[in-house]
Amino acid sequence: MGHRLLEPTSRPSAAADRVASSRIRELLDLVDRPDVLSLAGGLPDVSLLDEDRVRAAFAAALGAAGPSGSTALQYGPTAGIEPLRSHLADRLDVDVSATVVTTGSQQALDLLARSLCAPGDVAVLEAPAYLGAVQAFRASDARLIGVPGDADGMDVEALDSLVDDGVRPAVVYVVPDHHNPTGTVMSAERRRRLLAVAARVGAVVVEDAAYRDLRWGPPTAPLIGRGERVVHVGSSSKVLAPGLRIGWLAGPADVVAGVTRLKQSVDLHTATANQLVVAHLLSDGAQPAHLERLRRTYRERSVALVAALRRRLGDRVEVRVPDGGMFVWLQALDGTDTDALLDRAVDRGVAFVPGSAFTLDDAPSTTARLSFATLGPPQLAQAVGRLAAAWSP
Ligand SMILES: Cc1ncc(COP(=O)(O)O)c(C=O)c1O
């Protein structure tokens, strides 16, 4: 499979005209329908959070007093509040000045796309790609190139060939741990090669680590700290609560300066109260046990989903077995068009995201992303039963 190069439109366009609405966000409406079991969302199971712990974090946040009155209620610095940035700096082994707290990691992607890419600059993404990153890079008027991936992550040799052909990416965006949508973990060798190829052309590598802490497989080495032009993007959404909208990035000083300037114009700073809550939750001593619980539960659910798919769909599908994250990636081996399948599946009371939603050009696809995060094993089995019934019209 070759890479896809999407040319920019010939006349200037406004950012909103370049960005299609996320089909996943549209599909999320189905989650609320009581008759539909949804495997579509990338929603974490927030019921696994201890409510008393969350209450204590909000109480502590409200109680924090600063020189200008209640810290939670006051304006704060654009790059984020000190306790949270310090925690992130320790964790990522970088200087506090290298960190920026963002309004969800989605904002980090948007700020990075706009500060790193001038119109027409090339941004390379692993295809299929996280839709939110596609939207962010499209809005920045970058030229998107999708490099295919396999069970070891992005095909870095294909990227190397592009560079040989004269392509000079400004950014290479990867989700090396439990990729959205494929669940893939990038191999150690590919990580090493990626850093080498990017360094050859001076490209910034954006490492999106949204799912990194939801790992039950063997440990992996992050990219941050292993190359001068690496930006790490992280999120509290999948390990605490997405409603708090706390994400972050860490990277080289010039990138941090550019992102911070842009952030000033976007929202001045991320909600102070929510930063305090997340800073408290990440350091109250209970987070390691919470992460263990999440991993144990998600692992159990992933096993149940894969087993049900194998039982009900057998050799009609190939599934990529995840060792972390929230998703199972499914390939229909019998040529089933998953867009058409989705319509039949919703009629039968189950939703998923067809692979076409993650392509750069909406091409029809025989793949699908199934999330196991929010349903228990019996419901997952029931959902797959409905999917199997919808399979053959
Ligand atoms: C790979 C990836 N990156 C970033 C995000 C954005 O998450 P948030 O803005 O909630 O941190 C998501 C959300 O689904 C994601 O899957």
The ligand as an SDF file (V2000), in Angstrom:
LIG
                    3D

 16 16  0  0  0  0  0  0  0  0999 V2000
   -4.8040    9.4740   20.2130 C   0  0  0  0  0  0  0  0  0  0  0  0
   -5.5730   10.5400   20.8980 C   0  0  0  0  0  0  0  0  0  0  0  0
   -4.9790   11.7130   21.1370 N   0  0  0  0  0  0  0  0  0  0  0  0
   -5.6270   12.7170   21.7400 C   0  0  0  0  0  0  0  0  0  0  0  0
   -6.9510   12.5900   22.1200 C   0  0  0  0  0  0  0  0  0  0  0  0
   -7.6320   13.7720   22.7360 C   0  0  0  0  0  0  0  0  0  0  0  0
   -7.9580   13.5290   24.0630 O   0  0  0  0  0  0  0  0  0  0  0  0
   -8.1770   14.6850   25.1260 P   0  0  0  0  0  0  0  0  0  0  0  0
   -8.3350   15.9720   24.3970 O   0  0  0  0  0  0  0  0  0  0  0  0
   -9.3940   14.2840   25.8730 O   0  0  0  0  0  0  0  0  0  0  0  0
   -6.9350   14.6970   25.9820 O   0  0  0  0  0  0  0  0  0  0  0  0
   -7.6170   11.3910   21.8900 C   0  0  0  0  0  0  0  0  0  0  0  0
   -9.0390   11.2420   22.2680 C   0  0  0  0  0  0  0  0  0  0  0  0
   -9.6990   10.3190   21.9590 O   0  0  0  0  0  0  0  0  0  0  0  0
   -6.9050   10.3430   21.2560 C   0  0  0  0  0  0  0  0  0  0  0  0
   -7.4930    9.1780   20.9930 O   0  0  0  0  0  0  0  0  0  0  0  0
  1  2  1  0
  2  3  1  0
  2 15  2  0
  3  4  2  0
  4  5  1  0
  5  6  1  0
  5 12  2  0
  6  7  1  0
  7  8  1  0
  8  9  2  0
  8 10  1  0
  8 11  1  0
 12 13  1  0
 12 15  1  0
 13 14  2  0
 15 16  1  0
M  END
$$$$
